[in-house]
């Protein structure tokens, strides 16, 4: 099999890349996905993340190594292993980030990645169903990805927003508009009650293109190089070994874990580490697998006298009614995203932009896999938007089927420790104000045994209970410094015919959920590839 382009990974970015490269009909494009087709109905039902996360049929089921910042705990790192990647199993939350995030990328030397460069791409990829603002300077109206305001409103979230306003924060109806700061409801990759994954947005309209070949259940084993150029992709498809010859480029879009892993087992990465596993070194790039960044969420939980998902799903009758409402109307609790309310706030008034984000959920659980607690409660999850701590990935084997070791290195700097503590204190302060206060019966976590001003105790609680909010980035970072992996046009340093286009190229993590920026990266990568082809004649 011979193709002009082989895109590895049909996730948030990869679907966009493959769709755009095949759009004009000139090029033969193969899109390889290790997981199956997105036929599981729970993928398309918004609340289905409870069924798809932790499911080996749709989740890579990564687990971190013991982390010192979490007092030696290991935690699960769900990542999508299905057509659509993590956009098929995530919480549907759509956040671009702050303009300053991208201006900072440009300040690091990455030409073409400032806010003024990426805003048109964000607008191009979306159709905003929010009414006002659909055609203004910030929102798109004709893109493939449907983005909608939250429709499933809840009293407990309204009360949280009102109490946050009472605490001095302002309400913001569109955090993807002129400014991110403020509190309000999330925007979702949702349309008419169904998830709009990257696969649904980009691949479904392209399914009849004869020049686009989508291979599912096809896991890449390695890239084959000849004289410094990628010429072939070796993979295992449905139990059979296959090879794909590449005439122009390979685009790695396997995510912040998959992309560096494929590079390393192919001989591109830290030379000493590769040699220790008997992998011939094709290119010594010390930054591959380094600069790992993630958002760590602390999860204050409050019991409430209001009805929440925790108690509503206990009743078979209520569950049946939810199912019927969704089946006939595409409305109700089954359209609910992982979080409903959000807040982008500052832990100190002198900060230029928000440094923490809230995810307000009308339910509580130890994790998405185990399901809700047996009592009525809500969660006021809080995370630090721009952590200083960086971790790394390390090989455990030369075999591509063996997951790499994941070392997040959470809470390893004083700033990160201080910020998470302040974020928890703000969560407790908002909960102490009406109208929310009147509906809280007990603070379940951290709990009364940790005083509000006990910074050491609060930090220790965070270390013992915090978990990922599923935003790994940075492991093939963009730049020109010795630890960078790709240049500003996403070409792997020193290798011809190879680019990376996914969250791994972020030099610094964006301020918020990373799905939207990942799709933007895929869109922008396809622009660059086509521009370079045109310029080359």
N, C-alpha and C positions, 0 to 999 in steps of 0.2 A: 504494500500500500504506500503510495506516494502522495504527499500533500504539500501545498505551498506553506501552510501554517499548521502547527499542532499546538493546541491550547490544552494545558494540563490542569484540570480542576474546573468543574462546572458549578462553581459557587458564585458568590455575589459579584466578583469581578470577572471571573472567567466566562460567565454567560454573556456579559456585556461585550467582552472582547470578541468572542466567537461570532456573536450576532453582527457586530459592526464590520468585522473583517469579511464576512460572507455576504454583506448587504448588496454590494454592486455586482455580484455574480462572477467576478473575474478570477477569484482565487479559490482553490480547493482547501477547505478548512476542516480539520478534525478536532473535535472536542472530547477529551477523555475524562471520565468520571469514575472514581474507584467504587462508588456506591451504586445503588439501583436507580431505576426510574422513580419519579415522585408520584407513584400511584397510591400510596398509603393515604386513605381519606383524612387521617388525622393531620397530615401535613397542611391541608387546605382549610381545615377548621381552625380558626385562630387560637382557641384554647388548647389545641392539640399538642403544644409543646410539652405538656405533662406526659404525653404518650411517646413522643419522639426523642426527647432528651433521655439519655441512658439506654436507649434501644439500640442494640448492635446493628440493626438493619438500617439505621439512619444516623448513627452517632459513632465517631471514631473512639469515643470512650477513653480519652487521654486522662492520665492521672499524674499529678506533679510528684516529684521527689519530696522527701521531708524538707520543710522550709523553716529556717531559723526564725524568720520574721513572724511565723505562725506557731511558734513554740514547738517546732518539729512536726507539725501536722502535714499530712498529704491531703490534697483536695482534688475533686473531679474537675476536669476541664472539657466540657462538652464541645464538640465541633461537628458540623454537618458532614455526613458521609452519604450523600444522596444528591440527585439532580437538584440544583439550587443551592447546594452546600448549606452553610449556616443560615442563609436567608430562608431556608425551608423549615428550620427547627427553632429559630430565634423567637424573641418576644415581640416582634413586629414593630419595634420602636425606631422612628426615623429622626435622626439628629445629624445635622451637617457638621457641627462644631463652630468654633469662633473664628471670625476673619483673621484674628491675630495668630491662630494656629498655622495657617497657610502662609501668612506674611513671614512668620518665623522660618518656615521651610525655605522660603526664598532668601531670607537673610543668611541662611546657612550655605548659600551658593547655588540653590536649585532653581535655575532660571525657568520660568513658565509655571511656577507653582504658587504664586502669590494669590491672595483672595480675588483680585480682579481677573486672574486667569482661570480660576476654578469655578467661580460663581456662574458663568455662562454654562459650564458643563453640568453643574448641579441643576440649573434651570432646564437644560435640555433633557435630562434623564427622567423628569417627573411630570405627572399630571396632578396638580394640586386641587383637591376637591373641597377646599375650605371656603369657597365663596369669595369674600373680600380678599383681595391680594393675589388672585389667580393670575392676573396679567400685569402686575406691578413690577418694580425693578428687582424683586427678590424671588418670585415664585414662577414656576413653569406651568404651562397649560397644555402641552402637546407631547409629553414624553411617554416612554413605555411603562414606567413604574407608577402605579396608582398610589398616591399618598393622601390620606384622609384624616380629619380630626377624629378624636375619640367620640364615639356615639354612645357607648355603654357607660354613662355617668353613674356615680354612686354618691350617696349622702356623705359617707365617711371621707371621701376624697374632697368633696366640696368644703366640708368642715376644716380639713387640713389646709386647704388653700386659703380659706378665710382667716384661720388662725395665723398662718404665715404672714398674711397682710397685716394682721394685728401686731405681729412682731416687728413690723417695719419694712417688710419686703413688698415689692409691687407685683401686681398681676400682669402677665404677659400672654397675650393670645396667640402669638406666633414667634416662638424662640428661634425659628429658622428664617426670620425676617430681618428687620433692621438691627435688632439687638437680641442677644441670647438671654440676658439677665432677667430673672423674675420667676414667678410660679404660675402653674396652669396645668392643663391636660396635655398628654403626649399626642404626637402625630404618628400615624401608623401606616405601614405598607399593607393596606387593606382596601378592598373595593367590593361593595355590595355584599358584605358579610364574609368574604373569603380572603385568605392570605394572598398577597401579591408578592411572591418570591421573585428572585432574579430569573429563575427558570421560566416562570409564568410570564414575566414581563418581556424577556428577550428571546427565549427559545420557542415558546408556543407560536408566536407570529411567524417564526422562521422555519417551522417544521417541514414545509414543502420545498425548501430550497435544495436543489439537487447537488449544490456544491458544499453543503454543510453536512458533515457526518458526525453524529453524536454517538459515542461508544460508552455505554454504562457498564458497570461491573468490570471495569478495566483499570487495574492498578499499575501505575508506572513503576518499573524496577530500576531503571537508570537511563541516563542520557549517554549517547555514544558520540565522542568527539573525534575529529580528524583534522590535524594541523590547526588546532585552536578554534574550530568551528563545530557546532552541534549539527550532525548530519542524520541522526537516527534516534528514535525513542523506542526503548524496549519495555514491554509491558506484559502483564498477564491478564487475559480477558476470558472470563468464564472458564477458568482452569487451563486455558491454552496460552502458550507463549506466542506473542506476536511482535512484529517490528514495523515501525512506520518510518519511512524515509522522508526527510524534510528538505525542501528545496529553498525555502526562504528563512523562516524563523520558528523557534519554539518559544511559546509564552507560558511561563510558569505562573499559575494562578491557584496554587494548592493551599494557600493560606500561610499564616505566620509560623505554623509548625511544619506543614507539608512541604512548602517550597524550599526552606533551608535544608530539610532532611533529604529531599531529592538531589539538591546540589551536592551535599556532602557524600552521599553514597555513589555519586557520579564522579567524584574526584575533585570537586570544586569547593574549597573551604579551608579551614586551618590545617596547613600542611602536616604539622607534627601529629595532630589528632588523627587525621586520615591515615597517615602512614602507620600509626599504632594499631589500626584495624586492618592493615594489609591492603588498603585502597590506594591504587596508583594515583599520585597527585597530578591532576591536569592543570590546575591553577590554584596557587596558594593565596587564598583570600581569608584573612584572619577574622573578618567581621561576620562571616556566615554563621548564623545561629546566636550571635551576640546581640546586645541592645534590646533584649526582650522586655517589653513593657505591657502592663495590664492594669485594668481598673479593679481595685479591691474594694468590695462593699462590706461595710458594717451594717447589721440588720437589727436596729431597735424594733421591738414588737410590743404592741399595746393591746390588751384585752378591751373589748368594747361591748356596750349594751345594744349596739346596732346589729342588724343582720349582716353577715359577711359570707363569702364563698365557703369558708370553713364549715359553717353549720348548714348552709343551704344545700350542699351536696350530700348531707347525711340522709336526707329523706329521699326515698325512691320515687315518691310522687313528684317532688320538686325537680328531681333530675329528669324524670320523664317529661315534665312540662318544659324544662329547658330544651330538651332534645326536640320536642315537637315545635316549639317556637322557632328554633333554628332551622328545622327542616322546612317549615312552611313560610317563614318570614325572613330568614337570615338575620335575625336580631336576637337580643338577649345576652345572657351571661356567656354563651358559647362563642360570642364574637369578641370576648374580652382579651386584650393583650396581656403580656406578663406584668405590666405596670400601667396604671391609668394616669396618676398625677406625677408631675415632675417639678423640680425647682433647680435653677442654676443660680447659686448664691455665693456671696463672699464671706469668708471667715474673718475678714478684717476690712473696714471701710476704705483703707488706703490702697487696696488692691485695684489694679486697672480693670480686671475682668473677673468673673466668678471663678472660684477654685474648687467648689464642691458641687455635686449634683445629687438630687434626691430622686428615688423611684418609690412612689406611693402605691401600695398594693392592698386591695380590700380582702386580703387573706394572709395567712402566715404559714410557714413551713420551714423545716430544717433545710430542705432543698427541693427542687422541682421533681425529683425522682420519687421521693418518699411520700409526697402528697401533703395536704393541709393538716394543721393541728386539730385536735378534737374540740377546741373551744373557739368562740367567736373573737377574732382579732384582726388587726391590720398591721402592715409592716411599713416603716419609714426608713427604707434603705438609703444609705448615704455613702458616697465615694469621693475620693480626691480626683479631680479632673486631670491634673498634670503631675503624676508622681515622678519624683527624682530617681527612685530605685529602678535599677535595670537588672535583668537576669540573663539566662542563656540556655541554649539547648546543647546537649552533648550526645554523641552517638553511644548506643549500647551494643551495636553490632554493625557489621558491614552489610547485613541483610536489610533490604528496604522494608520488609514486612514487620520488623521489630521497631516499635515506637522509640523515639529518642527520649533521653532523660530530660525532664523539664524542671529547671531551677528558676522560679520567678523572682526570688530575692526580695519579697515584699517587706515594706516598712523598715528598710535598712538605713534610712537617713532621718535626721532629726526633723526636717521639714515634713516629711511624710507622716511621721508619728504625731507631730503636733496638729497637722491638718485633720487627720482622721479623728482625733480626740475632739477638736473643735466642732467638727461636723456632727458628731454624736451629741455634743452639748447643745447644738442648735436644734437637733431633732427633739431633744427633751424639752427645750424651752418652748418650741412651737406647741408641743403636746400639753404644756402647762397653761395654755391660753384658751379662752372661749372663742368660738363655740366648740372647738374640739374637746377641750377639757371636760365638759359636761357629759361627754359620751365615752370617756375612758374610765374603766373600772379598776384597772391595774396595769402597771408597767411590768410586762412579763420579762423583758430583756432590754437593757442590762439588769434591771431589777433594783429594788430598794436597798439591797446590800452594798451597792456601789453609789456613793453620793455624787451629785451632779458636778461638784467641784473637785472630785477625786481623779486627777488626771492620770496618775499612775495606775489606779484601779481600772479606769476606763480603757487605757491603752492595753492593759493585760486582757481585759474582756475582748477587745478587738482582736488581739492576737489569737485568742482561743476560739473565736467563733466566726470571724470574717471569712468570706468566700469570694471567688471570682464572680464578676458579672459578665464574663465571656467576651473580653475584648483584647486578646493577645495581638501584639503588633511589633514591628520594628526589627525583625530578625534578618532582613536583607536590606538594610537601610540605604536610602538614597543619599548620595553626596559624593564628595571628592576627597574626603579625608581617608587616612589609612584603614579605618574600620568600616568604611562604606562598601557596599556590595554592588550597587547599580548606580549609574549616572543619572542626570536629570531627565534623560529620555528612557530611563528604565532598562538600559542595556547593561548586562553583567560585565563588570570590568575585566578586560583581557580575554573575553570570549566572544566570538562572532556568532550571530544568528541566535542569540538567547537573551530574552528579557524576562523580568519578573513584574507582575501586575497584580497586586493584592495588598492586604494590610501590612504585609511584612516590609514593604518599602518605606513605610512612614519613618522619617528620621526621629520624630517625636510624636507621641500619641495625641490624637485629636481630643478636644474637650467635649466628650460625650460618647454616645453609642457609636460604634464604628462601622455599622452596615452601610449607611449612606456614603461615607467617604470611600469605602471599599468599591462600591459601584462606580463612584466618580472616577476612581483610579483606573478601573477597567475601561470606562469610556475614554478617558484621556490617553490611555495607552494605545487604544485603537487609532485615535487621531494621530498620534506620533508615528506609529508604524506606517500608516497610509501616507502621511506627509513625507516620511523618509523614502518610501518607494517612489513617490512622485518626483522628489528632488534628485533621486538617483537615475531618473530617466527610464 
